[in-house]
C-alpha cells in the first residue's frame, strides 16, 4: 500500500535516521519503506558500499522512493551528524564505552522531549555485517539496544529501522491500544444480560442442574458472575438464547412431548 504525506502530520520535527555504510541496496530500500510506514522521511546515508544511486534500493522502497530521492549523502559519520544536538546509536551488543543505554521506547520518548524543546535528533544504524564500530558509537550520546535472542543477536538493518520508527510513531501519535470491530452489532446492555441469566437459570433449574439444593444458591451466584465477566454483544446474547431454546426443543422431541 502506498502512503501519501496527507496521511501523516509531518508539520512537526522528526529525527533523522542515519544509515552508516549500508551494504545492500535492498536493505536501504527496506529501511526507507519502514520509515515511511511511520511517517519519518529524513534519511541520511553514509558511504554506501555499492555506491549511489542504487536501483535495488529503489525497487525495494516501492512507494517510499521519495525518501531515497531526498536522502542526504555523506562521506563520514561526523558530517552526517553535524547539525544534530543529540544522537542515538543502535547496537545489538554492550560496548566498552560509558553511555546511557535505552530501549527503543525510552529512546524515542527522550527524542520527543528533546525535539519539543527545539533540539535536533539523529539515530545511527550500522552496516549489516557487524553493526556500528566503536569509532562510530563514540559520536553518540546514548545507545539503543533491543532485547533480542542472545544466541542470534543479528538484527536486519530494515528491521531495526522499523522497530525504532514504530516507537517514534507510538510516542507521537494518538494510538488506541485496543479496539473491537463490532461487525454491525453493539454491546449488550445490563437488562439484556440479566434476561439471558434468567433464561439459563430457569432452564437449568428445570433440568435439575442446581444440585444438591444446599449448593444451589452459590451455583446460581457463580453463574451470574460468569455472565457479568463476559463482554457480550447483542448478537452474542441472541445466539446464546437460541442455543438454549434449541437444546430444550431437542430434549422435548426426544421425550416424545
VEXSE-552037 format. One record per residue: chain; x, y, z of N, C-alpha, C in turn; residue in one letter; residue number from 1. Coordinates in steps of 0.1 Angstrom, whole numbers. Example, Ala and Ser with C-alpha at 12.3 -4.5 7.8 and 13.67 -1.06 7.14 Angstrom:
residues 2
A,132,-57,78,123,-45,78,132,-33,78,A,1 .
A,128,-22,71,137,-11,71,129,0,79,S,2 .
END
This chain:
residues 257
A,8,-12,0,0,0,0,9,12,0,X,1 .
A,6,22,-8,14,34,-9,7,45,0,X,2 .
A,15,52,7,10,62,16,14,76,12,X,3 .
A,5,85,13,7,99,9,10,107,21,X,4 .
A,17,119,19,20,127,30,8,132,38,X,5 .
A,-3,133,31,-15,138,38,-20,129,49,X,6 .
A,-15,116,49,-19,107,60,-11,108,72,X,7 .
A,-1,116,72,8,118,84,8,133,87,X,8 .
A,10,136,99,12,150,103,27,152,104,X,9 .
A,33,157,93,48,159,92,51,174,94,X,10 .
A,42,181,100,45,196,102,55,197,114,X,11 .
A,55,188,123,64,189,134,78,183,131,X,12 .
A,88,185,139,101,179,136,102,164,138,X,13 .
A,110,158,131,112,143,132,127,140,132,X,14 .
A,131,129,138,145,126,139,150,122,125,X,15 .
A,163,124,123,170,119,111,175,105,114,X,16 .
A,172,96,105,178,82,106,190,81,97,X,17 .
A,201,78,102,214,78,95,218,63,93,X,18 .
A,219,59,81,224,45,77,239,46,75,X,19 .
A,247,40,83,261,41,83,267,29,75,X,20 .
A,273,32,64,280,22,55,271,10,52,X,21 .
A,258,13,48,250,2,45,255,-6,33,X,22 .
A,253,-19,33,259,-28,23,250,-32,12,X,23 .
A,238,-35,14,228,-40,4,218,-29,1,X,24 .
A,216,-27,-12,206,-18,-17,192,-21,-12,X,25 .
A,189,-35,-11,176,-39,-7,173,-35,7,X,26 .
A,184,-35,16,181,-31,30,179,-16,31,X,27 .
A,186,-8,22,184,6,22,169,9,18,X,28 .
A,165,3,8,151,4,3,141,0,14,X,29 .
A,144,-11,20,135,-16,31,135,-7,43,X,30 .
A,146,0,46,147,10,57,138,22,53,X,31 .
A,139,26,40,131,38,36,116,34,37,X,32 .
A,112,22,33,98,18,34,93,18,49,X,33 .
A,102,12,58,99,12,72,97,26,78,X,34 .
A,106,35,74,105,49,79,92,55,75,X,35 .
A,88,53,62,76,60,57,63,53,62,X,36 .
A,64,41,66,53,34,73,49,42,85,X,37 .
A,58,48,92,55,55,104,58,70,103,X,38 .
A,57,75,91,57,90,90,71,97,91,X,39 .
A,82,89,90,95,95,90,101,97,76,X,40 .
A,107,108,73,111,110,59,125,116,58,X,41 .
A,132,117,69,146,123,69,157,112,70,X,42 .
A,160,107,58,171,96,57,184,103,53,X,43 .
A,195,98,60,208,101,56,216,89,54,X,44 .
A,225,88,44,233,76,41,248,80,41,X,45 .
A,255,72,48,270,75,49,277,64,42,X,46 .
A,284,67,31,294,58,24,288,45,21,X,47 .
A,277,44,13,271,31,10,281,22,2,X,48 .
A,282,10,5,292,1,-1,291,0,-16,X,49 .
A,278,-1,-21,276,-3,-36,274,10,-43,X,50 .
A,277,21,-37,276,34,-44,261,39,-44,X,51 .
A,259,50,-50,246,56,-51,245,65,-64,X,52 .
A,233,64,-70,220,57,-66,221,42,-68,X,53 .
A,212,35,-62,211,21,-62,198,16,-66,X,54 .
A,197,9,-77,184,5,-83,177,-5,-74,X,55 .
A,185,-14,-67,179,-24,-59,172,-17,-47,X,56 .
A,177,-6,-42,171,2,-31,158,8,-36,X,57 .
A,158,13,-48,146,19,-54,135,9,-55,X,58 .
A,139,-3,-60,129,-13,-62,122,-18,-49,X,59 .
A,131,-19,-39,126,-24,-26,118,-13,-18,X,60 .
A,121,0,-21,114,10,-14,100,11,-18,X,61 .
A,96,7,-30,83,8,-35,77,22,-34,X,62 .
A,66,24,-27,60,37,-26,68,47,-18,X,63 .
A,79,43,-11,87,52,-3,99,57,-11,X,64 .
A,99,57,-24,110,61,-32,114,75,-30,X,65 .
A,105,84,-26,108,98,-24,119,100,-13,X,66 .
A,118,91,-3,128,92,8,142,90,2,X,67 .
A,144,81,-8,157,79,-14,161,90,-22,X,68 .
A,151,96,-30,155,108,-38,159,119,-30,X,69 .
A,154,121,-18,157,132,-9,167,129,1,X,70 .
A,172,117,2,182,113,12,195,121,11,X,71 .
A,200,125,23,213,132,23,224,122,22,X,72 .
A,234,125,13,246,116,11,258,122,18,X,73 .
A,265,114,26,277,119,34,289,109,33,X,74 .
A,301,115,33,313,107,33,317,101,46,X,75 .
A,314,109,57,318,104,70,306,106,80,X,76 .
A,307,99,91,297,100,102,296,114,108,X,77 .
A,308,120,112,307,134,117,300,143,108,X,78 .
A,302,142,95,295,151,85,280,149,86,X,79 .
A,275,136,87,261,133,88,255,138,100,X,80 .
A,263,139,111,257,143,124,259,157,128,X,81 .
A,265,165,118,270,178,121,259,188,127,X,82 .
A,246,186,123,236,195,128,228,189,139,X,83 .
A,231,178,144,224,171,154,228,175,168,X,84 .
A,218,178,177,221,181,191,222,169,200,X,85 .
A,215,158,196,216,146,204,215,134,194,X,86 .
A,224,124,197,225,113,187,224,100,195,X,87 .
A,216,91,189,215,77,194,222,68,185,X,88 .
A,228,57,190,234,47,182,228,34,185,X,89 .
A,223,27,175,216,14,177,227,3,178,X,90 .
A,226,-6,187,236,-17,188,229,-29,194,X,91 .
A,234,-41,190,229,-54,195,237,-59,206,X,92 .
A,248,-52,209,257,-57,220,262,-46,229,X,93 .
A,266,-49,241,271,-39,250,285,-35,246,X,94 .
A,289,-23,249,301,-18,244,310,-14,256,X,95 .
A,323,-14,254,332,-9,264,333,6,264,X,96 .
A,321,12,264,320,27,263,309,31,273,X,97 .
A,312,41,281,303,45,292,293,55,285,X,98 .
A,281,50,283,270,58,277,257,52,283,X,99 .
A,246,61,283,233,56,287,228,46,277,X,100 .
A,221,35,282,216,25,273,201,25,274,X,101 .
A,194,26,263,179,28,264,172,17,255,X,102 .
A,160,14,258,152,6,249,147,16,238,X,103 .
A,142,10,226,137,19,216,126,28,221,X,104 .
A,117,22,230,106,30,235,111,42,243,X,105 .
A,120,40,252,125,51,261,133,61,252,X,106 .
A,141,56,243,149,64,234,140,74,226,X,107 .
A,129,69,221,121,78,213,113,87,221,X,108 .
A,110,83,234,104,92,243,113,104,246,X,109 .
A,126,100,248,136,111,251,138,120,239,X,110 .
A,138,113,227,139,121,215,128,131,213,X,111 .
A,116,127,216,104,135,215,106,148,224,X,112 .
A,111,145,237,112,156,246,123,166,241,X,113 .
A,134,161,236,144,170,230,139,178,219,X,114 .
A,132,172,210,127,179,198,116,189,201,X,115 .
A,109,186,212,98,195,216,104,208,221,X,116 .
A,117,208,225,124,220,230,133,226,219,X,117 .
A,131,221,207,138,227,196,151,220,192,X,118 .
A,154,209,198,167,202,195,165,193,183,X,119 .
A,176,190,177,176,181,165,182,167,169,X,120 .
A,176,156,165,180,143,170,183,134,158,X,121 .
A,194,127,159,198,117,149,198,103,155,X,122 .
A,195,93,147,196,79,151,205,72,141,X,123 .
A,216,66,146,225,59,137,222,44,136,X,124 .
A,223,38,124,221,24,122,233,19,115,X,125 .
A,239,8,120,251,3,114,250,-6,102,X,126 .
A,261,-10,96,261,-19,84,256,-33,88,X,127 .
A,251,-40,78,245,-53,81,255,-64,87,X,128 .
A,267,-63,83,277,-74,87,280,-74,102,X,129 .
A,283,-63,107,287,-62,121,282,-50,129,X,130 .
A,274,-42,123,268,-31,130,278,-19,131,X,131 .
A,275,-10,140,283,2,141,297,-2,148,X,132 .
A,307,5,144,320,3,151,321,13,162,X,133 .
A,330,10,171,332,19,183,336,33,178,X,134 .
A,343,34,167,346,48,162,334,55,158,X,135 .
A,323,48,154,310,55,151,303,58,164,X,136 .
A,303,48,173,295,49,185,300,61,194,X,137 .
A,312,64,194,317,75,202,311,88,199,X,138 .
A,305,90,187,298,102,184,284,103,189,X,139 .
A,279,92,195,265,91,201,265,96,215,X,140 .
A,253,101,219,251,105,233,245,93,241,X,141 .
A,239,84,234,232,73,241,231,61,231,X,142 .
A,229,49,237,228,37,229,213,32,229,X,143 .
A,209,26,218,196,20,218,198,5,216,X,144 .
A,194,-3,225,195,-18,224,182,-25,225,X,145 .
A,180,-34,216,168,-42,216,170,-55,223,X,146 .
A,161,-60,232,162,-72,239,159,-84,230,X,147 .
A,169,-88,221,167,-99,212,174,-111,217,X,148 .
A,172,-122,211,178,-135,214,193,-134,215,X,149 .
A,199,-136,226,214,-135,227,221,-146,218,X,150 .
A,214,-157,215,221,-167,207,220,-163,192,X,151 .
A,212,-153,189,211,-149,175,209,-133,175,X,152 .
A,219,-126,178,218,-111,180,218,-103,168,X,153 .
A,219,-109,156,219,-102,144,205,-97,140,X,154 .
A,204,-84,139,191,-78,135,192,-71,122,X,155 .
A,184,-75,112,184,-69,99,183,-54,100,X,156 .
A,190,-47,91,190,-32,91,176,-27,90,X,157 .
A,168,-31,80,155,-26,79,146,-29,91,X,158 .
A,148,-41,97,140,-45,109,143,-35,120,X,159 .
A,156,-32,122,160,-23,133,154,-9,131,X,160 .
A,154,-5,118,148,8,115,133,8,118,X,161 .
A,127,-3,114,112,-5,116,109,-4,131,X,162 .
A,116,-11,139,114,-11,154,114,3,160,X,163 .
A,125,10,156,127,24,161,117,34,156,X,164 .
A,114,32,143,104,41,137,90,39,143,X,165 .
A,86,26,146,74,24,152,73,30,166,X,166 .
A,84,30,174,84,36,187,83,51,186,X,167 .
A,89,57,176,87,71,174,73,75,171,X,168 .
A,66,67,162,52,70,159,43,68,171,X,169 .
A,46,57,179,38,54,191,39,66,201,X,170 .
A,51,72,202,53,83,211,46,96,207,X,171 .
A,43,97,194,39,110,188,25,109,182,X,172 .
A,18,98,182,5,97,176,-5,92,186,X,173 .
A,-18,96,184,-29,91,193,-32,77,188,X,174 .
A,-26,67,194,-28,53,190,-37,47,201,X,175 .
A,-48,41,197,-57,34,206,-51,20,208,X,176 .
A,-48,17,221,-41,4,224,-49,-8,220,X,177 .
A,-62,-7,220,-71,-19,217,-84,-14,212,X,178 .
A,-89,-19,201,-103,-16,197,-110,-29,193,X,179 .
A,-123,-29,193,-131,-41,189,-139,-37,177,X,180 .
A,-137,-45,167,-146,-43,155,-159,-49,157,X,181 .
A,-170,-41,158,-183,-46,162,-191,-53,151,X,182 .
A,-186,-53,139,-193,-61,128,-208,-59,128,X,183 .
A,-213,-47,128,-227,-45,127,-235,-47,139,X,184 .
A,-229,-49,150,-237,-51,163,-232,-41,173,X,185 .
A,-237,-42,185,-233,-33,196,-233,-41,209,X,186 .
A,-227,-36,219,-226,-43,232,-239,-45,238,X,187 .
A,-241,-56,244,-254,-59,251,-255,-51,264,X,188 .
A,-267,-46,267,-269,-38,279,-271,-47,291,X,189 .
A,-272,-40,303,-273,-47,316,-286,-55,316,X,190 .
A,-297,-49,311,-310,-56,311,-310,-69,302,X,191 .
A,-303,-68,291,-302,-79,282,-294,-90,288,X,192 .
A,-284,-87,296,-276,-97,302,-283,-103,314,X,193 .
A,-292,-95,321,-300,-100,332,-310,-110,326,X,194 .
A,-316,-107,315,-326,-116,309,-320,-129,304,X,195 .
A,-307,-128,299,-300,-140,295,-297,-149,307,X,196 .
A,-293,-143,318,-291,-150,330,-303,-157,335,X,197 .
A,-315,-150,335,-327,-155,339,-331,-168,331,X,198 .
A,-329,-166,317,-332,-177,308,-324,-190,312,X,199 .
A,-311,-188,313,-303,-200,316,-306,-206,330,X,200 .
A,-308,-197,340,-310,-201,353,-323,-209,354,X,201 .
A,-334,-204,348,-347,-211,348,-346,-225,341,X,202 .
A,-340,-225,329,-339,-237,322,-330,-247,329,X,203 .
A,-319,-243,334,-310,-252,342,-317,-257,354,X,204 .
A,-325,-249,360,-332,-253,372,-342,-264,369,X,205 .
A,-349,-262,358,-359,-273,353,-351,-286,350,X,206 .
A,-339,-285,346,-331,-297,342,-325,-303,354,X,207 .
A,-326,-297,366,-320,-303,378,-305,-300,379,X,208 .
A,-301,-290,373,-286,-287,373,-282,-283,387,X,209 .
A,-290,-275,394,-286,-269,407,-288,-279,418,X,210 .
A,-278,-288,419,-279,-299,429,-266,-301,435,X,211 .
A,-265,-304,448,-276,-305,457,-282,-292,461,X,212 .
A,-293,-292,467,-301,-280,470,-293,-270,479,X,213 .
A,-284,-276,488,-276,-268,497,-266,-259,489,X,214 .
A,-263,-263,477,-253,-255,469,-259,-247,458,X,215 .
A,-273,-248,457,-280,-241,446,-277,-226,446,X,216 .
A,-278,-220,458,-277,-205,458,-263,-201,453,X,217 .
A,-252,-208,458,-239,-204,454,-236,-207,439,X,218 .
A,-242,-218,434,-241,-221,420,-247,-211,411,X,219 .
A,-259,-206,415,-266,-195,407,-258,-182,408,X,220 .
A,-252,-180,419,-244,-168,421,-232,-168,411,X,221 .
A,-225,-180,411,-214,-182,402,-218,-180,388,X,222 .
A,-230,-185,384,-234,-184,370,-237,-169,367,X,223 .
A,-242,-162,376,-245,-147,374,-231,-140,372,X,224 .
A,-222,-144,380,-208,-138,379,-202,-141,366,X,225 .
A,-204,-153,361,-199,-157,348,-204,-148,337,X,226 .
A,-217,-145,337,-223,-136,327,-217,-122,328,X,227 .
A,-216,-117,340,-211,-104,342,-197,-102,338,X,228 .
A,-189,-113,338,-175,-112,333,-173,-112,318,X,229 .
A,-184,-116,311,-183,-118,297,-187,-106,289,X,230 .
A,-178,-99,282,-182,-88,274,-190,-93,261,X,231 .
A,-203,-93,261,-211,-99,251,-218,-88,242,X,232 .
A,-219,-90,230,-227,-82,221,-241,-86,221,X,233 .
A,-250,-78,215,-264,-81,213,-265,-94,205,X,234 .
A,-257,-95,195,-257,-107,186,-253,-120,194,X,235 .
A,-243,-118,203,-239,-129,212,-251,-134,221,X,236 .
A,-258,-124,227,-269,-127,236,-280,-135,228,X,237 .
A,-283,-130,216,-294,-137,208,-290,-151,205,X,238 .
A,-277,-153,202,-272,-166,199,-273,-175,211,X,239 .
A,-269,-170,223,-270,-178,235,-284,-182,238,X,240 .
A,-294,-173,236,-308,-176,238,-312,-187,229,X,241 .
A,-308,-186,216,-312,-195,206,-306,-209,209,X,242 .
A,-294,-210,214,-288,-223,217,-296,-230,228,X,243 .
A,-299,-222,238,-307,-229,249,-321,-233,245,X,244 .
A,-328,-224,236,-341,-228,232,-340,-241,223,X,245 .
A,-330,-242,214,-328,-253,206,-326,-266,214,X,246 .
A,-317,-265,224,-315,-277,232,-327,-282,240,X,247 .
A,-335,-272,244,-348,-275,250,-357,-282,241,X,248 .
A,-358,-277,228,-367,-284,218,-362,-298,215,X,249 .
A,-349,-299,214,-343,-313,211,-346,-322,223,X,250 .
A,-346,-318,235,-349,-326,247,-364,-330,247,X,251 .
A,-372,-321,243,-387,-324,243,-390,-333,232,X,252 .
A,-384,-332,220,-386,-342,209,-382,-356,214,X,253 .
A,-370,-357,221,-365,-370,225,-374,-376,236,X,254 .
A,-382,-368,243,-390,-373,253,-404,-376,248,X,255 .
A,-407,-373,235,-420,-376,229,-430,-365,232,X,256 .
A,-426,-354,238,-436,-343,241,-439,-335,229,X,257 .
END
